[in-house]
Amino acid sequence: MSLSIANGRRLSVDPAALPRHVAIIMDGNRRWAKERGLPAIEGHRRGMIALRHVTRAASNLGIGVLTVYGFSRENWNRDAREISLL
């Protein structure tokens, strides 16, 4: 199996070497936006877009289980509008 990476190169991948379960902790979307002078919600939106790419890639690679941790107890301390948009 081969796959294409961001710079356009193709890599050979042994399917037996791929994990069956991948877990992702969504962290840093607000920081990413702040560093670029963007509103927090834009960071969350871009994180969602990135997650869509990851879910497609995981499916295409045959990764059977994808766990995403996207909201912690501390997140409840955020502005109510931001929480509702998440």
C-alpha positions in Angstrom: 0.0 0.0 0.0 1.2 3.5 -0.6 -0.1 6.8 0.5 0.5 10.4 -0.4 1.7 12.9 2.2 1.4 16.7 2.4 4.4 17.5 0.2 3.1 15.3 -2.6 5.6 12.4 -2.0 4.3 8.9 -1.9 5.3 6.5 0.9 5.1 2.7 0.9 3.2 1.5 4.0 2.9 -2.1 5.2 -0.7 -2.5 6.2 0.2 -4.9 9.0 2.3 -2.1 10.6 -0.7 0.3 10.8 -2.5 0.6 14.2 -6.1 -0.7 14.5 -7.0 2.0 16.9 -5.9 5.7 16.9 -6.8 8.2 19.7 -6.7 11.9 19.2 -6.8 14.7 21.8 -8.1 17.9 20.3 -6.0 20.6 21.9 -4.7 24.0 20.9 -7.3 25.2 18.5 -7.9 28.4 20.5 -4.2 29.0 20.9 -3.7 28.5 17.2 -6.3 31.1 16.4 -5.0 33.6 18.9 -1.5 33.3 17.6 -2.9 34.3 14.2 -5.1 37.1 15.4 -8.3 35.1 14.7 -11.3 34.5 16.9 -11.4 31.3 18.9 -14.2 29.9 16.9 -12.1 30.0 13.7 -9.5 27.8 15.5 -12.3 25.4 16.3 -13.6 25.5 12.7 -10.1 24.8 11.4 -9.7 21.9 13.9 -13.0 20.4 12.6 -11.7 20.6 9.0 -8.5 18.9 10.1 -10.4 16.2 11.9 -12.5 15.5 8.7 -9.2 15.0 6.8 -8.0 12.7 9.6 -11.2 10.6 9.6 -11.1 10.1 5.9 -7.4 9.2 6.0 -8.0 6.7 8.8 -10.8 5.1 6.9 -8.8 4.9 3.7 -6.0 3.3 5.6 -8.3 0.7 7.1 -7.9 2.0 10.7 -11.0 0.5 12.3 -11.3 2.6 15.5 -10.8 6.3 15.8 -11.3 7.9 19.3 -11.5 11.7 19.5 -11.4 13.5 22.8 -12.6 17.0 22.1 -14.1 18.4 25.3 -12.8 18.3 28.9 -14.4 19.3 32.2 -12.3 22.5 32.1 -14.0 23.5 28.9 -17.3 24.1 30.8 -15.6 27.2 32.2 -15.5 28.9 28.8 -18.0 31.4 27.5 -21.4 29.9 27.0 -21.5 31.0 23.3 -18.2 29.3 22.6 -19.4 26.1 24.3 -22.6 26.2 22.2 -20.6 26.5 19.0 -18.4 23.5 20.0 
